[in-house]
Amino acid sequence: MLRIAVVGSGPSGVYTAQALVQQPLVPGILVDVLDRLPAPYGLVRYGVAPDHEKIKSLQNTLRSVLEHDRVRFLGNVEIGAHGLTPERLLGLYHAVVYCVGAARDRRLGIPGEELAGSHSATDFVSWYSAHPDAAPAGFGLGTRSVVVIGVGNVAVDVARVLARGAEDFRPTDVPHPALGALTGSAVRDVHMVGRRGPSQAKFTTKELRELGALPSAEVRVEPADLALDPAYTPVPVTDTVRPGRDPAPSASPLAAVNRRNIEVVRGWAGMPDQGRARRIHLRFFLRPVELLGTEGRVTAVRFERTAPDGAGGVRGTGSYEEIEAGLVLRAVGYRGVPLAGLPFDETSGTVPHLAGRVLRDAVASPGEYVAGWIKRGPTGVIGTNRACAKETVVSLLADAPRLAGRRIAEDPVDALRAAGHRPVEWPGWLAIEDAEAALGASLGRRSVKIPDWEGLLAAARGVDGPSRT
């Protein structure tokens, strides 16, 4: 019998646990899914926008795995410099699979990035998702204009949350302080800006179309921006395409998703003012060069106009434009974070591996594996983690005869407690769910997330915690 630790309870971790207990080659595998947080599900709980209830329902699938009779959830267990070392963890289990994601956002590396009002989109998402590490003070939504730098799905999510009416979030699990801030928001203009054109943007068409479906906001696109894209062709006079809908299929050499994206954006170009309360401005071929500010706070972003360089990239043109903003959110990608005690490739932001086996000095380390973003980088969608996890599990199972001979602790939980850790097990998580349902009922809402460490841990242990509103 093998006892395996999976570090991380997001999709990659849970899919790894599922692949381990469902495979028929090595029967009886026991899996402990460890997480630094007392709540499971990773980015499905703390990264998916609250109005994306269909995607958030993936929690039900992940839940069924964590309730498997050979899977055990152990929250509130930190691995790394301030917690359990990988070396010590490997003494408790036959093998460890690290599924710790890519938690660090990329920076712009331009002057003014340190100004107040300049944040990562990751921090903003954590705030409205009630991540317990999020700054409790929230974000300054007293400004009329916000700039979101980036044209991927995270940027689209952030722009949509800023432009959507706060009442739309009352039926969701958004934390009450964030709901209050969104209700009092003065934001009227959200500028989502990319350095390249719509044919190279990373958002998916479904996410993009949602911007055009907001009843309280309208999407504006500069036709001059689109004209710079080599893949762009103006809408013929005889075309009767409705905004946000695809016209007839074209012979464009673009990939299908890129072609759909540019056609959706093309439908918005030149649309007349509809007089709605908020506006989402999609801007392209603008590269941020400086955040401007007064008295230590951002007031605008200076962009350089770019143009296609003929090789798939862009070049600066020496022409500049400033967009007013009291809040700037960068959404330009993620990067893995080194975990103390594990090797790390600073260039790729991943743990070196061979088919999921961790490599130390180019040699596979017995019993150590990776899956998810820390293995392959921040690429793919949630479902991509299934195939990634299966590859790692195949490697682990091939090593099983050798791993089974390792001496480990009789019960890792006893060893964790003896070392001073206080794991939150599945009943503790169910107690958090009950507390969040009760919190929502007290506020006249559905279940509402508890946004702080003290409240989560108090709920898990069945005691009264601090105010959760």
Stockholm file with secondary structure:
# STOCKHOLM 1.0

chainA/1-469         MLRIAVVGSGPSGVYTAQALVQQPLVPGILVDVLDRLPAPYGLVRYGVAPDHEKIKSLQNTLRSVLEHDRVRFLGNVEIGAHGLTPERLLGLYHAVVYCVGAARDRRLGIPGEELAGSHSATDFVSWYSAHPDAAPAGFGLGTRSVVVIGVGNVAVDVARVLARGAEDFRPTDVPHPALGALTGSAVRDVHMVGRRGPSQAKFTTKELRELGALPSAEVRVEPADLALDPAYTPVPVTDTVRPGRDPAPSASPLAAVNRRNIEVVRGWAGMPDQGRARRIHLRFFLRPVELLGTEGRVTAVRFERTAPDGAGGVRGTGSYEEIEAGLVLRAVGYRGVPLAGLPFDETSGTVPHLAGRVLRDAVASPGEYVAGWIKRGPTGVIGTNRACAKETVVSLLADAPRLAGRRIAEDPVDALRAAGHRPVEWPGWLAIEDAEAALGASLGRRSVKIPDWEGLLAAARGVDGPSRT
#=GR chainA/1-469 SS CCEEEEECCSHHHHHHHHHHHHCSSSTTCEEEEECSSSSCCTHHHHTSCTTCHHHHTHHHHHHHHHTSTTEEEEBSCCBSTTSBCHHHHHTTSSEEEECCCCCEECCCCCTTTTSBTEEEHHHHHHHHTTCTTSCTTCCCCCCSEEEEECCSHHHHHHHHHHHSCGGGGTTSCCCHHHHHHHHTCCCCEEEEECSSCGGGCCCCHHHHHHHHTCTTEEEEECHHHHHTSTTCCCCCTTCCCCTTSCCSCCCCCSCHHHHHHHHHHHHHBTCCCCCCSEEEEEECSEEEEEEEEETTEEEEEEEEEEEECSSSSEEEEEEEEEEECSEEEECCCEECCCCTTSCCBTTTTBCCEETTEEEETTEEEEEEEECTHHHHCSCSCTTHHHHHHHHHHHHHHHTHHHHTTSCCCSCHHHHHHHTTCCCBCHHHHHHHHHHHHHHHHHTTSSCCCCCSHHHHHHHHTTSCCSCCC
#=GC SS_cons         CCEEEEECCSHHHHHHHHHHHHCSSSTTCEEEEECSSSSCCTHHHHTSCTTCHHHHTHHHHHHHHHTSTTEEEEBSCCBSTTSBCHHHHHTTSSEEEECCCCCEECCCCCTTTTSBTEEEHHHHHHHHTTCTTSCTTCCCCCCSEEEEECCSHHHHHHHHHHHSCGGGGTTSCCCHHHHHHHHTCCCCEEEEECSSCGGGCCCCHHHHHHHHTCTTEEEEECHHHHHTSTTCCCCCTTCCCCTTSCCSCCCCCSCHHHHHHHHHHHHHBTCCCCCCSEEEEEECSEEEEEEEEETTEEEEEEEEEEEECSSSSEEEEEEEEEEECSEEEECCCEECCCCTTSCCBTTTTBCCEETTEEEETTEEEEEEEECTHHHHCSCSCTTHHHHHHHHHHHHHHHTHHHHTTSCCCSCHHHHHHHTTCCCBCHHHHHHHHHHHHHHHHHTTSSCCCCCSHHHHHHHHTTSCCSCCC
//
